[in-house]
Amino acid sequence: MGTKFIFFTGGVLSSVGKGVAAASIGRLLKSRGFKVTIQKLDPYLNIDPGTLSPYQHGEVYVLDDGSEADLDLGHYERFCDLRLKKTSTVSSGQVYEEVLSRERRGDYLGGTIQVIPHITGEIKRRVYLLGETSGADIVLIEVGGTVGDIEGQPFLEAIREMRNELPRKDSAFVHCTWLPYLRATAELKTKPTQHSVRELRSIGIMPDMILPRSDHPVDYEIRQKIARFCDVPVEAVVPMVTADMLYEIPLDLEDSHVADILLARLGLEARHEPKLDGWRWMINELKKDRPVAKVALVGKYVELQDAYLSVREALKHAGLFCDLDIEIDWVSSADLPEDIVDERLAGADAIIVPGGFGTRGIDGKMFAARYAREHQVPFLGICLGMQVMALEFARNVMGMKDATSAEFDSKAINPLVDYMPEMKSQERLGGTMRLGLFDIDLAEGSLAEQCYLTRHIAERHRHRYEINDAYREQLEAHGLKVTGQSPEGDLIEILELEGHPYMIGTQFHPEFLSRPNRPHPLFVGLLQAINERRGLPTEKLKFGFEN
Ligand code: GLN
């Protein structure tokens, strides 16, 4: 069987949940025995989102190979339990860069370089390439943006061409739209969906399925109306009604037989009955009344919670396995002066200081770390959060008042956090960090070892600065232990505070490897520490399920 391709386009609005729809459908296909992979085509001109502000684009997600990717890649990995590579993320910037560098090399000598066929050709090459290199039975491709965007046109043209190049049964098109609700007349309106499908058809793409997102229940007549105007069978108009939990969406789509409709369209038969028991168990658990644990997340971008999407999800996953319902208290580090810290954090069962860049809000993060240290509150510092944890310790425990990071002061006398030697020659900002999966050795008997139940791990990174090795002995002598380091021993990866129930900092981002079916050991450790403080059982009852 040749590789099959399912394309996801969007209409009416962005942010209607196209990425979650693709990820959910990926899960349903995988649960029927197919090998799936996913790709995001992003029309923006940035090479990757690495230099985009989280305010613009939410979190920057990191893959094993160090690719900096859109947060939708996180949904794909979590929903489908995949480890994706660079080939899963394509931006206009990458496509143009490739075509232009070929032009400079002289590859097109004599030719005029045009959007069609050169840019579209490069887009198609990347889609086909993922099909060939991934060994997937089915490749799901999400086209970012909405139909009608100028910058998205080459992508839509490319997938239209693929539709004609491939055997009829090898591609399917799913269009995601939005149904606005008019309160005055209490009705959902289908007109924008009709218009966006018309727009899609005007460029030669006929959708096989329409997923209209709605905040309200969608009745059969609305579906019929969309089906009639948009030329799809009514069963293939599947409303995506806003769910309480993202993880419910695969089951909602399963109830509407989405996977079966698409498989029939692709001429495939399920390899076995859908295996969704684990997923159903998860949803049941998530809906149960569980003891609430309040986790204060002290960060710079808390107004835009998508900036910490993977951390939020990792907490949810771990909560599932520690029988805790996690309530996140979003604490703005820039608005956390010293005099309100005690009061502001008094209700926190645990504190997380996540990754970040720049100086704004650093003091607030430092106060939070101090609070956790002094009050024995379980604490996880991620990347910048770990650096802050070390700085607070140096300043307030070791008495090194001027300890700082080279990121905040390039002429620091005590650069406890310093620029990594291998980064010193870099002049550019894009793609110049220590990125991706690196091996880490854990110290025997450490808290980290107790969490991971192994001494050799590999985690995803995204940083430019590191804890300065010159201060290692001093830190350790005062009780902040290095319990994780690179196999060569030259890079400090984990710090743990001696005598504290759970105060851990990691130079890497554990949140990127957390899955609903396989919560991350350090997040589980954090929540277990909460249970321990409450005198509740901490043992991992049902650790992981087949996915
Ligand atoms: N700004 C810090 C560094 O570059 C931390 C990065 C992060 O938290 N992802 O090292």
Boltz pocket constraint, residues with backbone or C-beta under 6 A from the ligand:
constraints:
  - pocket:
      binder: B
      contacts: [[A, 354], [A, 355], [A, 356], [A, 357], [A, 358], [A, 382], [A, 383], [A, 384], [A, 385], [A, 407], [A, 462], [A, 463], [A, 464], [A, 465], [A, 466]]
      max_distance: 6.0
